Every structure is written in structure tokens, then in C-alpha cells.
Amino acid sequence: MRRIILSLLASGALAIALPALAQESKPLAGASITVLMPSPQRADIAAEFEDETGIHVDLQTLSWDDIRSRLVTALVAETPPADVTEFDWSWTGQFSAAEWYMPLNDVIDAETIRDIGVAKIFTVDGKLLGIPYTNDFRVMLVNKKHFADAGIAQMPKTLDELVAAAKQIKAKGISTYPVGLPLSATEGASTSWYLLTKAFGGELFDKDFNPLFTKPDSAGYKALAFELMLLNQGLVDPASTGLKDIQINESLFAQGLTSIMISGEPGRLSQMNDPNRSLVAGQIQAILVPTESGETRSFGLPEALAIPKVSANKEAAIAFVNWFTSKEYQKKNLANGFLPTRTSALSELNAEGKLQSGDVLVAQSKSAGALFPQGTPPWYPQFSSGVNTAINSAAKGEMTVEQAVESIAEAAKRAMAQ
């Protein structure tokens, strides 16, 4: 009888202890948050996070170009667009000035911040406003099979070699329009022009934000002329004036209809080489961005997760940010097209041979400087809108190169004055 009683007491103690242990390991179990990120995202993100933490996630996705409008509309009205949101590098100046997001310095451990070097792009006046989750920088993506089928043995290092390769691919009938280049009035058109401005050896502005792209011998002027040359010589699909970069990636490049993505995203390598999501699996590789001089250049466009000050669920939101940007999850999330922002994760993946075009990506990342060495200005969104609107007009034949760059300069002037 004594043994039975002790056994029953032990069972009761265990029954009491198990919920206590569960509560300790999942202190926020039962909480709910909304997360807003760009599409596409893996459908099982919410389930994985809830399984580990007990926190329910309503994961919402929009196209990148639609997210900012939703954020601004909600935040101006002091309504939470979500508990955790996308926070792009280009919004840092504007969102910091508006004081819409909570500083994360005291809720993210110092080792994480040290491991994620690009976090400094999201730091303004000592306040860390976002934790980068994807190490986006520009690299060139190519279909190596198309190059081989065209008899091209060496990947281009200069812009002249790039044009020659595209013409050879077209002449062989491998691709009607071998160069993927967004020319619509969207952010993808802006970033492609920025990259080509770097490729021609220049910058957009001087240290005082005076435009450096209006003269015919300037890098920005040459970059736009180069884009129109590719279009006019039939190397870029004329339909690109109405296509976003995601459409060119998924409807053209991933279908084998395009051979070269001028402004490629390294995180897309896994997606493009996944036979379940691409018709060109095993054919896509990254190459260093060709330039006028032959010495590669690029720039970084990291994306972060951030927490609006008006969020009512900050503690659970912080838990999601920490989980999604952890080394373990970043390594796993490579398969979803996200290149790790953690130096430790990137190094481990490359050493393990799990990073496609790993040596190229590591080398390109070293050349990926800031687009604005002076810091991303608060008027960047207005400037970018002026950039892609002018590029779209020039691509449609409604403006000359000279008129387009003058229009961009005027857009910058207006943006600064607001």
C-alpha cells in the first residue's frame, strides 16, 4: 500500500510538473501575432514557429511594391499593420524620421548584432530599427547551359563581353530575348539602374547629395543608355516595360526563356535550381557582376524584420524576430531563397558545400557596398519612384536618355525639398 501511495503521489507530482515545464519552455504559448512579409513565403513558417514556441502566427504576404503602401497607410493612422513587418533598407531614413518603429537594441542580444554586420544599415542615431533576415545584394545570374549551348566558354567580366555573349545566345536561337531587365515603373527597374551605374564605375550622388548622373560621360547616364541599347537591339523583351522583377524571374528566367538576369538576387539560386519550382533546375549559377573596367562592383539591399511601436504584442513579436533570424533557421531558410545575413551561417553553409555558387557569392558580398555611403536618405522612396518612372518612359520611347536623367535629377530635388 505504501508503494502504491508513493507511486500515486509521484504521478501526481509529475502531472503537475509537466505543465509547469511546458510553460517554462514556452512562456508565451497561446499568444497570437500577425506577420507581414513579401511573397512568396514558405507555407509552413507559421506552423514551425508555433510548434517551437506555442505562439500562433497569422502570416500575411503581399508583393514587395504593395507592402510599403500598406505600412505607411496604417502607421500614419497609428494602426498596427502587423506585429512584425518587412523593413527594407530603403525605408530606413523615412521610417526613422517618422519614429514608427521600436528600437531593438535592448531586446536583441549583442552577439546577434555582431554576427549580422549589415544591421548597421538599419541603425540611425544609435537606434537599431530592424534585424536583417536576408542578405540581399546584387549579383548576376546566368543560365550556364544556354552559354554552353552557344559555345561561350568563359563567363563575361566586362559589359562589352556581356553584350557579345547575349548577342551570340540570340543568334544561336537559344533565347529570343536573352537579357532579363525590368523596365516597368517599379523598384526593380530602379535597382537595376543603380547596379549598372556602379558597373560603369560611378555613384548616384556626391557627399552633399548633388546628382552625378546627368552628364553624358557620367556613369548613371551611360547606365541608362546601356539599358536602352539592350532593349533596342532586341536583347531585352519589349514586354519588360510592364513587368516587375519577380515576373521576369519567375515567368521568363525560371522558364528558360531568358539567359541572363542583369540584377540577380543570390537568394533565388535555390529556387531556380529546385526542380519543383523551376524548369531550369541545375542550369543556374551566379557570376560576378561584369563592369566597364572588368573589376566587379555591387551594392547591398538587405531586408529586415521590425516591430511597429503600435504593436500590441511586442513580446511575442520579439520572439518571432529572434527565431526567424537565428543561425539555425537562417541556414534552413536558404532553401526558401534567403541568403543568411549572419556571417557565421554564411561561412558554415559555404564550408559544408551547401551554398550554391558559394565562392562567387562570398566574393561578390565583399564588393557590395552601400548604395548611399552617406546613409539612406528619408526621401529615398520618392527618389526611387522618380527613377523608375523616368526609366519606364525612356524605355517606351517617350523620353530621351538626356530627358530621363534630368527628370530623375528633378525628382531628387523635389524629394529633398519635401
C-alpha positions, 0 to 999 in steps of 0.5 A: 500500500505504501508503494502504491501511495508513493507511486500515486503521489509521484504521478501526481507530482509529475502531472503537475510538473509537466505543465509547469515545464511546458510553460517554462519552455514556452512562456508565451504559448497561446499568444497570437501575432500577425506577420507581414512579409513579401511573397512568396513565403514558405507555407509552413513558417507559421506552423514551425514557429508555433510548434517551437514556441506555442505562439500562433502566427497569422502570416500575411504576404503581399508583393514587395511594391504593395507592402510599403503602401500598406505600412505607411497607410496604417502607421500614419493612422497609428494602426498596427499593420502587423506585429512584425513587418518587412523593413527594407533598407530603403525605408530606413531614413523615412521610417526613422524620421517618422519614429514608427518603429521600436528600437531593438537594441535592448531586446536583441542580444549583442552577439546577434548584432555582431554576427549580422554586420549589415544591421548597421544599415538599419541603425540611425542615431544609435537606434537599431530599427530592424534585424536583417533576415536576408542578405540581399545584394546584387549579383548576376545570374546566368543560365550556364547551359544556354552559354554552353549551348552557344559555345561561350566558354568563359563567363563575361567580366566586362559589359562589352563581353556581356553584350557579345555573349547575349548577342551570340545566345540570340543568334544561336536561337537559344533565347529570343530575348536573352537579357532579363531587365525590368523596365516597368515603373517599379523598384526593380527597374530602379535597382537595376539602374543603380547596379549598372551605374556602379558597373560603369564605375560611378555613384548616384550622388556626391557627399552633399547629395548633388546628382552625378548622373546627368552628364553624358560621360557620367556613369548613371547616364551611360547606365541608362543608355546601356539599358536602352541599347539592350532593349533596342537591339532586341536583347531585352523583351519589349514586354519588360516595360510592364513587368516587375522583377519577380515576373521576369524571374519567375515567368521568363528566367525560371522558364528558360526563356531568358539567359541572363538576369542583369540584377540577380538576387543570390537568394533565388539560386535555390529556387531556380535550381529546385526542380519543383519550382523551376524548369531550369533546375541545375542550369543556374549559377551566379557570376560576378557582376561584369563592369566597364573596367572588368573589376566587379562592383555591387551594392547591398539591399538587405531586408529586415524584420521590425516591430511597429511601436503600435504593436500590441504584442511586442513580446511575442513579436520579439520572439518571432524576430529572434527565431526567424533570424537565428543561425539555425533557421537562417541556414534552413531558410536558404532553401526558401531563397534567403541568403543568411545575413549572419556571417557565421551561417554564411561561412558554415553553409559555404564550408559544408558545400551547401551554398550554391555558387558559394565562392562567387557569392562570398566574393561578390558580398565583399564588393557590395557596398552601400548604395548611399555611403552617406546613409539612406536618405528619408526621401529615398522612396520618392527618389526611387519612384522618380527613377523608375518612372523616368526609366519606364518612359525612356524605355517606351520611347517617350523620353530621351536618355538626356530627358530621363536623367534630368527628370530623375535629377528633378525628382531628387530635388523635389524629394529633398525639398519635401 
